[in-house]
Amino acid sequence: MQELISGILNFSELYPDLSKELTTVFRWIFVLLAVYILVRCIMSLLSTRPTPEVWGYFLVEDGGNFPITHWENVIGRSKSADINIPLKTVSNNQVILTRREDERWLIKDLGSKNGTVVNGMPLTPNKRYVIDIGDEIVISGVHCTIAPASLEEAANNRAMRKHDREPVAPWQILLAITLFQAMTIVQLILSMGDGVSAASLLSIAVLCGVMWVYIGVFKAMGRKGFEMEMIAFFMTTINLAVAASSQYGSAFRQLIAALIGIALMIFMCVYMRDLKRMRKVRPILAGLSVGLLLFNLLFGTMKYGAVNWVRIGSMTIQPSEVVKLAFIVIGAGTLEELYEKRNTILYAAFSLFCLGCLALMGDFGTALIFFATYLVVSFLRSGDLSRMILTVVGAAAMGLMVLRFKPYIASRFAIWGHVWDDPADKGFQQTRTLAIGAGGGQLGHGAGHGALEYVGASDTDLVFGFVMEEWGLIIAVLLVLCLITLTVFAVISIMAGRSTFYTIAACGASTMLLVQTILNIFGAVDLFPLTGVTFPFVSTGGTSLMTSWAMLSFFKAADMRRNASLVLRKEV
């Protein structure tokens, strides 16, 4: 790598004018490659509509045949029920029907008024029973049964799935990302000279190799649909370039964090295949989260007005970033769990504890992210809008108390909208971000040619301005669109999701990433107080990058496309 640096620097010295022209050409090519990579991935994710899979039929006496298209189904009189039986004797939510991996079924009466009987045996409310195809199910006097999909229909379903729009093939996009990474290495050398470390450039090259190995291995295993990962690899490339430009030698630490995040994402995908296992691990995750937050409160280091960092030797970690993953897992639940009040109460208590700890730390931005996620997850769990409104009112009161007793946070709100009144002190960061970031124009000045690196937190809280200056407004906006796309994809998955656990987890993860992005960008450009949160995948900070990669597992779990989800075993 050192020889490459020397060779490019010698070329630059011999042909200085040509080097400048090359940098200008690179800026155009960077934008074209970014548009090609991200637009193809985004369009593929949003244009693919998987055909719902029919697992069987629920036959109702004199009431029709209902296709079963989910692993978990509510049966009742309510219009929102998956299988609607519009009879007065049937409860709004009578029973839950759940498919097992061995293709048998579980049934659970939800405490219905007139009860449920299977093969002449009355069901005990809120207790699960195994039933088989053809068993007689009497729901409040209505005779029903489960019938399998016919062989002809199963063949027809397979034929229909073949007509689904296939995910975009990865190879051309991978080549484009590889070219982008190679040009980034050359650009950093041309612009920074001896100021760029060989480790930083090597980090980008290693990321490229990992990307090809990841896609190649899973493609060989019959998997497809890698748009999310390719988006993440592209954004991580920008992350490493930002680290190379702003912090000498930090890119290698960012690479290590990305590799840990990728490994954690794969592990979580495989682990989430068994929802029983997820149910058992949640108490452990809750206990570990409580321990991490308490440890942070006791031994945390003050940074930018918040005690949200813990120093271990030469490393610093942000425990709240790791707790984000547990917060989503604990909040998500299978359909039958959503009807258990105990689970709802425990999740609310856990959320309140997390928010209280973050308030004591002074980490207002992360508290907002957790609270927004709690609202979305709670609404998906209950569908109760009035409860959400009461929660918002209560949180607003708590927020006012935090502002009252946390002067540093209050000062952030005081300067909000008035940064130009005090550009040399309280408004220094935002005014420099607005002025310097806007100077990058549509194409940017090129990686390593920025001035914002001399402003505090330019590569974390203000990274949107950093990207605007060095990479241009077009690429900065595309990065935002990537995270918006993941959010839309998660919402789409609700309608066809196999399990509420996967869909709630995906929506919870998308809320975290999107709210975090909004707070980061709006804070940097003074549309909201500067809250000190990172831009997912892009801001430097190993814990944040690792968590961002791990969160992709929730999106992969909700992916309904055939052989696209790593959470499901490969279909033949």
C-alpha positions in Angstrom: 0.0 0.0 0.0 2.9 2.3 0.8 4.3 1.7 -2.8 0.9 2.6 -4.2 0.9 5.9 -2.2 4.4 6.7 -3.4 3.6 5.9 -7.0 0.5 8.1 -7.1 2.4 11.0 -5.3 5.2 10.8 -7.8 2.7 10.9 -10.7 1.1 13.9 -9.0 4.4 15.7 -8.8 5.3 15.0 -12.4 2.0 16.0 -13.8 0.3 18.5 -11.4 -2.1 19.9 -13.9 -3.2 16.4 -15.0 -3.7 15.5 -11.3 -6.0 18.4 -10.8 -8.0 17.5 -13.9 -8.2 13.9 -12.7 -9.7 15.1 -9.4 -12.3 17.1 -11.2 -13.3 14.1 -13.4 -13.4 11.9 -10.3 -16.0 14.1 -8.7 -18.3 13.6 -11.7 -17.7 9.9 -11.8 -18.3 9.5 -8.0 -21.7 11.1 -8.4 -22.6 9.0 -11.4 -21.5 5.8 -9.7 -23.4 6.7 -6.5 -26.6 7.4 -8.4 -26.2 4.2 -10.3 -25.5 2.1 -7.2 -28.1 3.5 -4.9 -30.9 4.1 -7.4 -30.7 0.5 -8.6 -30.8 -0.9 -5.1 -33.6 1.4 -4.0 -35.7 0.7 -7.1 -35.2 -3.0 -6.7 -36.3 -2.9 -3.0 -39.4 -0.8 -3.6 -40.5 -2.4 -6.8 -40.5 -6.1 -5.6 -43.8 -7.3 -4.4 -43.7 -10.9 -3.2 -46.7 -13.1 -3.7 -48.2 -14.1 -0.3 -47.8 -17.8 0.4 -50.9 -19.8 1.1 -50.2 -22.3 4.0 -53.7 -23.8 4.0 -57.4 -22.9 4.3 -59.6 -22.2 7.3 -63.1 -23.6 6.4 -66.1 -22.1 8.2 -69.4 -23.8 8.2 -71.7 -21.8 5.8 -69.2 -19.0 6.0 -66.7 -19.6 3.2 -63.1 -20.7 2.9 -60.3 -18.3 4.0 -56.7 -18.7 2.7 -54.2 -18.7 5.6 -51.3 -16.5 4.4 -49.5 -15.8 7.7 -47.8 -17.9 10.2 -49.8 -16.2 12.9 -53.5 -15.4 12.5 -56.2 -13.8 14.6 -59.7 -15.3 14.1 -62.7 -13.3 15.3 -65.5 -10.9 14.6 -63.3 -7.8 14.4 -62.8 -6.4 10.9 -59.1 -6.2 11.7 -58.9 -10.0 12.3 -56.9 -12.0 9.8 -59.9 -14.4 9.4 -63.2 -12.5 10.0 -66.3 -14.4 11.1 -69.0 -11.8 11.2 -71.3 -13.5 13.7 -72.5 -11.9 17.0 -71.7 -15.0 19.0 -68.0 -14.8 18.0 -65.7 -12.5 20.1 -63.9 -9.7 18.4 -60.6 -11.6 18.9 -61.6 -15.2 19.6 -58.5 -17.4 19.0 -55.0 -17.2 17.6 -53.9 -19.8 15.0 -50.1 -20.3 14.7 -48.2 -22.4 12.2 -45.3 -24.5 13.4 -42.2 -25.4 11.4 -43.3 -29.1 11.3 -46.5 -27.8 9.5 -48.7 -28.6 12.5 -50.8 -25.8 14.0 -51.2 -24.3 17.5 -54.5 -22.8 18.7 -55.0 -20.5 21.6 -58.3 -19.1 22.9 -58.0 -15.5 24.0 -60.6 -15.7 26.8 -63.5 -15.5 24.4 -67.0 -15.1 25.8 -68.5 -18.3 24.4 -65.3 -20.4 24.3 -63.6 -22.6 21.8 -63.9 -26.4 21.5 -61.5 -28.7 19.5 -62.6 -32.3 18.8 -65.1 -32.1 21.6 -62.6 -30.7 24.2 -63.1 -27.2 25.5 -60.0 -25.1 25.4 -58.6 -23.4 28.5 -58.3 -19.7 27.8 -54.7 -18.4 27.1 -53.3 -21.9 26.8 -51.8 -23.3 23.6 -53.0 -26.6 22.0 -51.6 -28.5 19.1 -54.1 -29.3 16.4 -53.8 -31.1 13.0 -55.3 -30.7 9.6 -58.9 -31.8 9.7 -59.5 -31.4 13.4 -63.0 -30.1 14.3 -62.8 -26.6 15.7 -66.0 -25.1 17.2 -65.8 -21.3 17.7 -68.7 -20.0 19.7 -71.0 -22.7 18.1 -69.5 -22.2 14.6 -68.0 -25.4 13.2 -64.7 -24.9 11.4 -61.6 -26.9 10.3 -58.2 -26.4 8.7 -57.6 -27.8 5.2 -54.3 -28.1 3.4 -53.6 -26.3 0.1 -54.2 -28.7 -2.8 -51.3 -30.1 -4.8 -52.5 -28.2 -7.8 -52.8 -25.0 -5.8 -49.3 -25.5 -4.3 -47.9 -25.9 -7.8 -49.8 -22.8 -8.9 -48.3 -20.8 -6.0 -44.8 -21.9 -7.0 -45.6 -20.8 -10.6 -46.9 -17.4 -9.4 -43.7 -16.9 -7.3 -41.6 -17.4 -10.4 -43.4 -14.5 -12.0 -42.6 -12.2 -9.1 -40.0 -9.6 -10.1 -36.6 -10.9 -9.1 -34.3 -8.9 -7.0 -31.6 -7.0 -8.9 -28.5 -9.1 -9.7 -25.6 -8.0 -7.5 -22.7 -8.3 -9.8 -22.9 -5.0 -11.8 -23.6 -3.1 -8.6 -20.7 -4.8 -6.9 -18.4 -3.8 -9.7 -19.6 -0.2 -9.4 -19.0 -0.1 -5.7 -15.5 -1.6 -6.2 -14.7 1.1 -8.7 -16.0 3.7 -6.3 -13.8 2.3 -3.6 -10.7 2.2 -5.8 -11.2 5.7 -6.9 -11.7 6.8 -3.3 -8.3 5.4 -2.4 -6.7 7.3 -5.3 -8.6 10.5 -4.5 -7.5 10.4 -0.8 -3.8 10.0 -1.9 -4.0 12.8 -4.4 -5.7 15.2 -2.0 -3.9 14.3 1.3 -0.5 13.1 0.1 1.5 11.8 3.0 -1.3 12.9 5.4 -3.3 9.8 4.6 -2.3 6.6 6.4 -1.7 3.4 4.6 -4.0 1.7 7.2 -6.9 3.9 6.2 -6.5 3.0 2.5 -6.0 -0.7 3.4 -9.3 -0.5 5.4 -11.2 0.4 2.2 -9.5 -2.4 0.3 -10.3 -4.9 3.0 -13.9 -3.8 3.1 -14.1 -4.4 -0.7 -12.7 -7.9 -0.3 -15.2 -8.7 2.5 -18.0 -7.4 0.4 -17.2 -9.8 -2.5 -16.7 -12.7 -0.1 -20.0 -12.0 1.6 -22.1 -11.8 -1.6 -20.2 -14.6 -3.3 -20.6 -17.1 -0.4 -24.3 -16.4 0.1 -25.0 -16.4 -3.6 -23.3 -19.8 -3.9 -25.7 -20.9 -1.1 -28.7 -20.0 -3.3 -29.5 -16.7 -1.7 -30.5 -13.6 -3.5 -31.7 -10.1 -2.7 -28.6 -8.3 -1.4 -29.8 -4.7 -1.9 -29.7 -3.9 1.8 -26.2 -5.1 2.3 -24.9 -3.3 -0.8 -26.4 -0.1 0.4 -24.7 -0.7 3.8 -21.3 -1.5 2.1 -21.6 1.7 0.1 -22.4 3.8 3.1 -19.6 2.2 5.1 -17.2 3.1 2.3 -18.2 6.8 2.8 -17.7 6.2 6.6 -14.1 5.0 6.1 -13.4 7.9 3.7 -14.6 10.3 6.3 -12.5 8.7 9.0 -9.4 8.8 6.7 -10.0 12.5 6.0 -10.8 13.6 9.6 -9.0 11.3 12.0 -5.5 9.9 11.2 -5.6 6.1 11.6 -9.2 5.8 12.8 -10.4 4.1 9.6 -9.0 0.8 10.7 -11.0 0.9 13.9 -14.1 1.7 11.9 -13.3 -1.3 9.7 -13.1 -3.6 12.7 -16.4 -2.3 14.0 -18.0 -2.9 10.5 -16.7 -6.5 10.5 -18.0 -7.2 14.0 -21.4 -5.7 12.9 -21.5 -7.9 9.8 -20.8 -11.0 11.8 -23.4 -9.9 14.4 -26.0 -9.4 11.6 -25.4 -12.9 10.3 -25.5 -14.4 13.8 -28.8 -12.6 14.6 -30.4 -13.7 11.4 -29.7 -17.3 12.1 -30.6 -17.0 15.8 -34.0 -15.4 14.9 -35.0 -18.5 13.0 -36.4 -19.9 16.2 -38.9 -17.6 17.8 -39.1 -19.8 20.9 -35.4 -19.1 21.4 -36.0 -15.4 21.0 -38.6 -15.5 23.7 -36.2 -17.2 26.1 -33.3 -14.8 25.4 -35.3 -11.6 26.0 -35.1 -11.7 29.9 -31.3 -12.1 29.5 -31.1 -9.2 27.1 -33.2 -7.0 29.4 -30.9 -7.9 32.3 -27.8 -7.1 30.3 -29.3 -3.8 29.1 -30.1 -2.8 32.6 -26.6 -3.7 33.7 -25.0 -1.7 30.8 -27.0 1.4 31.4 -26.3 1.3 35.2 -22.6 0.8 34.5 -22.7 3.7 32.1 -24.3 5.9 34.8 -21.7 4.9 37.4 -18.5 4.9 35.2 -19.4 6.9 32.1 -17.2 9.7 30.7 -18.6 13.2 30.1 -18.4 14.0 26.3 -20.2 17.0 24.7 -22.4 17.5 27.7 -23.6 13.9 28.1 -22.3 11.0 30.1 -22.9 8.4 27.4 -19.5 7.0 26.8 -17.5 4.4 28.8 -13.7 4.3 28.5 -12.1 0.8 28.6 -8.3 1.2 28.2 -7.7 3.1 25.0 -11.2 2.3 23.7 -14.5 4.1 24.2 -17.9 2.5 23.8 -21.4 3.8 23.9 -23.5 1.3 25.8 -26.8 2.9 24.7 -26.0 1.9 21.1 -25.8 -1.8 22.0 -29.0 -1.5 24.1 -30.8 -0.4 20.9 -30.7 -3.9 19.6 -32.1 -5.4 22.9 -34.8 -2.7 22.9 -36.1 -3.8 19.6 -36.0 -7.5 20.4 -37.7 -7.0 23.7 -40.4 -4.8 22.1 -41.1 -7.2 19.2 -43.3 -10.2 19.9 -45.3 -13.0 18.3 -49.0 -12.4 17.8 -50.0 -14.4 20.9 -47.6 -12.4 23.0 -49.2 -9.2 22.0 -52.4 -10.3 23.7 -50.6 -10.9 27.0 -50.9 -7.8 29.3 -47.9 -8.9 31.3 -45.6 -8.5 28.2 -47.0 -5.1 27.5 -46.4 -3.9 31.1 -42.9 -5.3 31.2 -42.0 -3.6 27.9 -43.4 -0.3 29.2 -41.4 -0.7 32.4 -38.2 -1.5 30.5 -38.7 1.5 28.2 -39.3 3.8 31.1 -36.1 2.6 32.8 -34.1 3.2 29.6 -35.5 6.6 29.1 -34.8 7.5 32.7 -31.2 6.4 32.5 -30.7 8.4 29.3 -32.2 11.5 30.9 -29.8 11.2 33.8 -26.9 10.8 31.4 -28.0 14.0 29.6 -28.3 12.0 26.3 -31.4 13.8 25.0 -30.9 12.7 21.4 -30.8 9.0 22.1 -33.7 9.4 24.6 -35.8 10.8 21.7 -34.8 7.9 19.5 -35.8 5.4 22.1 -39.1 7.2 22.8 -40.1 7.4 19.1 -39.3 3.7 18.8 -41.4 2.9 21.9 -44.4 4.8 20.4 -44.2 2.9 17.1 -43.7 -0.5 18.6 -46.4 0.1 21.2 -48.9 1.1 18.5 -48.0 -1.9 16.4 -48.5 -4.1 19.5 -51.8 -2.6 20.6 -53.2 -0.5 17.8 -54.4 1.9 20.6 -53.9 5.5 19.3 -55.4 7.1 22.5 -52.7 5.4 24.6 -50.0 6.8 22.3 -51.4 10.3 22.8 -51.4 10.0 26.6 -47.8 8.7 26.4 -46.7 11.7 24.3 -48.3 14.1 26.8 -46.5 12.4 29.7 -43.2 12.3 27.8 -43.5 16.1 27.0 -43.9 16.8 30.8 -40.8 14.6 31.5 -38.9 16.5 28.8 -39.7 19.8 30.3 -38.4 18.6 33.6 -35.2 17.4 32.0 -34.7 20.8 30.4 -35.3 22.4 33.8 -32.6 20.3 35.6 -30.1 19.8 32.7 -28.7 23.2 31.8 -26.5 21.9 29.0 -29.5 20.5 27.1 -31.5 23.7 27.8 -28.7 25.7 26.3 -28.9 23.6 23.1 -32.6 24.5 22.9 -31.9 28.2 23.6 -29.6 28.6 20.6 -31.9 26.6 18.3 -33.0 28.9 15.4 -30.5 31.6 16.5 -27.1 30.2 15.7 -26.2 33.2 13.5 -26.7 35.4 16.5 -23.6 33.9 18.1 -21.6 32.3 15.3 -18.3 32.5 17.3 -19.5 30.6 20.3 -22.8 28.8 20.9 -23.6 28.7 17.2 -20.1 27.9 16.0 -20.7 24.3 15.0 -24.0 24.8 13.0 -22.9 28.0 11.3 -19.6 26.4 10.1 -21.6 23.3 9.0 -24.0 25.5 7.0 -21.4 27.7 5.4 -18.7 25.1 4.7 -21.1 22.3 3.8 -22.9 24.5 1.3 -19.6 25.3 -0.3 -19.3 21.7 -1.5 -22.1 22.3 -4.1 -23.6 19.5 -6.0 -20.4 17.5 -6.6 -18.3 18.3 -3.5 -14.6 19.3 -3.3 -13.4 15.7 -3.3 -12.4 13.3 -0.4 -9.7 14.8 1.7 -10.3 18.4 0.4 -12.5 19.5 3.2 -12.2 22.2 5.9 -15.0 21.1 8.2 -12.7 18.5 9.7 -11.2 21.3 11.9 -14.6 21.8 13.6 -15.4 19.7 16.6 -17.6 16.6 16.0 -17.5 17.2 12.3 -17.2 13.4 11.6 -20.0 12.4 14.0 -22.8 15.0 14.9 -22.0 17.2 11.8 -21.1 14.5 9.4 -23.9 15.4 7.0 -22.2 18.8 6.4 -18.8 16.9 6.1 -20.3 14.7 3.3 -21.8 17.7 1.6 -18.5 19.5 1.5 -16.3 16.6 0.3 -18.8 14.4 -1.6 -21.5 16.9 -2.7 -25.2 17.4 -2.0 -26.3 14.7 -4.4 -24.5 11.9 -2.6 -25.5 13.3 0.8 -29.2 13.3 -0.3 -28.8 9.7 -1.7 -27.5 8.5 1.7 -30.7 9.8 3.3 -32.9 8.2 0.7 -31.2 4.8 1.5 -32.5 4.9 5.0 -35.9 6.2 4.0 -36.1 3.2 1.6 -35.4 0.8 4.4 -38.2 2.4 6.4 -40.7 2.1 3.5 -39.6 -1.6 2.9 -40.3 -2.3 6.6 -43.8 -0.8 6.3 -44.5 -2.8 3.2 -43.5 -6.0 5.0 -46.4 -5.5 7.5 -49.0 -6.6 5.0 -47.3 -9.8 4.0 -45.1 -10.6 7.0 -44.9 -14.2 8.2 -44.7 -13.2 11.9 -45.5 -10.1 13.8 -42.2 -10.5 15.6 -40.3 -9.9 12.3 -42.5 -7.0 11.1 -42.5 -5.2 14.5 -38.7 -5.7 14.8 -38.2 -4.3 11.2 -40.5 -1.3 11.9 -38.7 -0.7 15.3 -35.3 -0.7 13.6 -36.5 1.6 10.8 -37.8 4.0 13.3 -34.5 4.1 15.2 -32.5 4.6 12.0 -34.8 7.2 10.5 -35.3 9.3 13.7 -31.6 9.2 14.3 -30.9 10.4 10.8 -33.4 13.2 11.1 -32.0 14.4 14.4 -28.4 14.3 13.0 -29.2 16.3 9.9 -31.7 18.7 11.4 -29.4 19.4 14.3 -26.4 20.1 12.0 -28.4 22.6 9.9 -30.2 24.2 12.8 -33.7 22.8 12.0 -33.6 21.2 15.4 -31.4 21.5 18.5 -28.0 19.7 18.1 -28.6 16.5 20.1 -25.3 14.7 19.5 -26.6 11.6 17.7 -24.8 9.9 14.8 -25.8 9.4 11.2 -26.3 5.6 10.8 -23.5 3.9 8.8 -21.8 7.2 8.0 -20.7 8.9 11.2 -17.5 7.7 12.7 -17.8 5.8 16.0 -17.3 2.1 16.1 -20.3 1.3 18.4 -22.7 3.2 16.1 -21.4 1.5 12.9 -21.5 -1.9 14.5 -25.1 -1.4 15.7 -26.2 -0.1 12.3 -25.0 -3.2 10.6 -26.5 -5.5 13.2 -29.9 -3.7 12.7 -30.0 -5.0 9.1 -30.8 -8.4 10.5 -34.3 -7.1 11.4 -34.9 -5.9 7.9 -33.6 -9.2 6.5 -36.0 -11.1 8.8 -39.0 -9.2 7.4 -37.9 -9.8 3.7 -40.7 -11.9 2.1 -38.9 -12.5 -1.2 -38.1 -16.1 -1.9 -34.6 -17.1 -0.5 -33.8 -13.4 0.3 -34.3 -13.6 4.1 -31.3 -15.2 5.9 -33.7 -15.8 8.8 -35.4 -18.6 6.8 -33.8 -21.7 5.6 -33.3 -21.9 1.8 -36.3 -23.1 -0.2 -35.7 -25.7 -2.9 
